[in-house]
Amino acid sequence: MDQPTIPNSDAARDVAYLMHPYTNARRHEDLGPVVIERGDGVYVYDDQGKKYIEGLAGLWSVAVGFGEERLVNAATEQMRKLPFYHLFAHRSHSPAIQLSERLVSMTPDRLQKTFFTNSGSEANDTVIKIVRFYNNAIGRPEKKKIISRLRGYHGINVASGSLTGLPLNHADFDLPIDGILHVSCPHHYRQALDGESEEDFATRLAAELDERIVQEGPETVAAFIGEPVMGAGGVIVPPATYWQKIQDVCRKHDVLVIADEVITGFGRLGTPFGCDSFDIDPDIMVLSKQLSSSYQPLAAVLFTDEIYQAVADNTNRLGSFGHGYTAGGHPVATAVALENLNIIEERQLVGNAAELGPYMQKALRSFSDHPLVGEVRGTGLIGAVELVANKASKTPFEPKMQVGGFLGERAMEQGLIIRPLLDTIAFCPPLIINRQQIDDMIECFATALDQTAKHVETVT
Ligand SMILES: Cc1ncc(COP(=O)(O)O)c(C=O)c1O
């Protein structure tokens, strides 16, 4: 089986950086769980009654905040009316139809058809299958490889987990599967050459992609997948002109562009979709999380009419489209999603992210001079602070020190839940957050960061 493909030494350094051997670490079973009992707005409460700001919106997902009665009502009404029906064998139901129409009208024009799943991982497995089915349908059985990126996150199933470019999601799971390739992560801070501008870095990454496609044979490469802004890999905003250059390479080789908007969809970056922020014109888009604010499990794959038509014709030839999930497009989940999208629209939460995003980014950047902080990055209402042992050389901390984890625990003591991705601390609050709550979040983080600095002093 193929091992993760390490295309150049920058990428190898990236992998080495992420592949932390957790020797001497505390055992995971000693770390919790913290039992969260209820939520209200941007806050959650544990079983001891302690209140936390949910600085990661759960898992990058609860756009409208916790305890939203309108979503409870939407679910209840739908449960009474039609608690379950499926979308197999020429059946459908009105919440799925309405949601599909709504998504088609909201997303870039070329995306005309929707396929529902229960999770982002299932959605990306579906994408891989649709890409294969499509290329078989149009007589290109060789054109099947999919190119993803190191540090990208696209899910956890055998296929979607292979798209993911994080070593810990591959190690000992015998992933990735054949036919999935990884190119460099567009992280200027860690991957750019000395003195390389963002644009030159983007040009180099596009050239790397071009070379890789040529080396593999363009007739074998079907698609390129990326998150407009990487989330779980460390909140990585691509360098200026990156997406334009990457798309040019894809178009040149007739390679489909897949935008995984599971985190960036529905306003996270201050625009309706990440594609709007970066001028991406995708052939396929993947949505989840803020789609239903994760009140119900739901994801959607949107694709072009051209792909749909080929899939439909092949389905007619074969007699059936042999793919689907029992609960895919579940009526309760789709009804909740419709109401969630109403709330996002009525309360202008995309606008809130556009207005408060720069405020949060500015506040986070106030930590740039802190001795522990290597880089502050982000856009809209998603950001990250990367901790380093040495600012000048960007040297990471020894993994076994678990500095990010230590900070995460101090933040929780302060009443803030954020997410340490190794030593990168991620922020992604609910889209309903206000200025005062951002100030509170930053204050808790500042205290936790200083406590962490003192701790580091004592142990080094
Ligand atoms: C960009 C992206 N794609 C896919 C997924 C997988 O979604 P799920 O956890 O619902 O399977 C995630 C989850 O965090 C994600 O961030």
PDBQT file of the ligand as one rigid body, heavy atoms in Angstrom, charges set to zero:
ROOT
HETATM    1  C1  LIG A 501     -12.840  20.745   6.359  1.00  0.00    +0.000 C 
HETATM    2  C2  LIG A 501     -13.440  19.500   6.956  1.00  0.00    +0.000 A 
HETATM    3  N1  LIG A 501     -13.872  18.524   6.132  1.00  0.00    +0.000 NA
HETATM    4  C3  LIG A 501     -14.430  17.403   6.606  1.00  0.00    +0.000 A 
HETATM    5  C4  LIG A 501     -14.569  17.210   7.959  1.00  0.00    +0.000 A 
HETATM    6  C5  LIG A 501     -15.166  15.928   8.461  1.00  0.00    +0.000 C 
HETATM    7  O1  LIG A 501     -16.417  16.163   8.991  1.00  0.00    +0.000 OA
HETATM    8  P1  LIG A 501     -17.052  15.127  10.047  1.00  0.00    +0.000 P 
HETATM    9  O2  LIG A 501     -16.270  15.255  11.315  1.00  0.00    +0.000 OA
HETATM   10  O3  LIG A 501     -18.473  15.606  10.149  1.00  0.00    +0.000 OA
HETATM   11  O4  LIG A 501     -16.968  13.779   9.452  1.00  0.00    +0.000 OA
HETATM   12  C6  LIG A 501     -14.158  18.199   8.841  1.00  0.00    +0.000 A 
HETATM   13  C7  LIG A 501     -14.309  18.030  10.293  1.00  0.00    +0.000 C 
HETATM   14  O5  LIG A 501     -13.783  18.770  11.089  1.00  0.00    +0.000 OA
HETATM   15  C8  LIG A 501     -13.562  19.368   8.335  1.00  0.00    +0.000 A 
HETATM   16  O6  LIG A 501     -13.105  20.329   9.129  1.00  0.00    +0.000 OA
ENDROOT
TORSDOF 0
